Amino acid sequence: MRKRTNDNWKVAAKQVAAILIGTFILAFAYYHINFHNNLSEGGFVGLALLGKYLFGWSPAWSTLVLDIPVIMIAWWLKGHRFMIMTMIGAGAFSLFYAGFEQLSPFVVDLHGSLLAAAVVSGILTGLGAGIVLRYGGATGGDDVLSRLISDWKGWKIGNVFIVGDAIVLGLCLIFLPFKETMFTMLAVWLAGKMITWTVTVELRMPFTVRKVKDAATAVKVPAASTLPRSS
């Protein structure tokens, strides 16, 4: 019994460590690439910005209103462990992002090449989000919703992200510059492909890369979809 408990703690520790790494990469990319180079946002953040433009609603509250129903549904469908990992991911992302805002000395200026900014953003945000999702977490309500839709329909989760973000960015053209929005859509497309790659590819160091059907099997960490539902 003690050995099983220790094994469970080791698995949980690996999950938390991976989620922290993923959210660090994601926060770094959003602040240093997207924010510094005026790239737009998809997901619930984009909807919150649309609400601020149209109705004057504060994104600090509107994102929370969007997150809560999705989190409650996911708690019922996925269980408490998935939601604990999601709360860790969301909290870590917020802390890392705030830390970069206050303390980071780096300025990544790619205004002269928004194409480069979009490519770097897509790769880094896709990698960061993919790591978090692969290890059974999420960074917010839109990530949770994408995972629920992916599990329900059997679609690749990266493609779900692409479609959802593209719809939001299309709506946000009401108030966002066209050029930056188009490059953001490129970043979103690349991020979606990177997410799919990250959650479905097994890396065997130093050289072997092999695709797997179940990312959780590859990393020996239970995926959110396999976790028991809480009572």
Buried (B, 14 or more C-beta within 10 A) or exposed (E): EEEEEEEEEEBBEBBBEBBBBBBBBBBBBBBBBBBBBBBBBBBBBBBBBBBBEEEEBEBEEBBBEBBEEBBEBBBEBBBEBBBBBBEBBBEBBBBBBEEBEEEBEEEBEBEEEBEBBBBBBBBBBBBBBBBBBBBBBBBBBBBBBBBBBBBEEEBBBBBBBBBBBBEBBEBBEEEBEEEBBBBBBBBBBBBBBBBBBBBBBBEEEEEEEEEEEEBBEBBEBBBBBEBEEBE
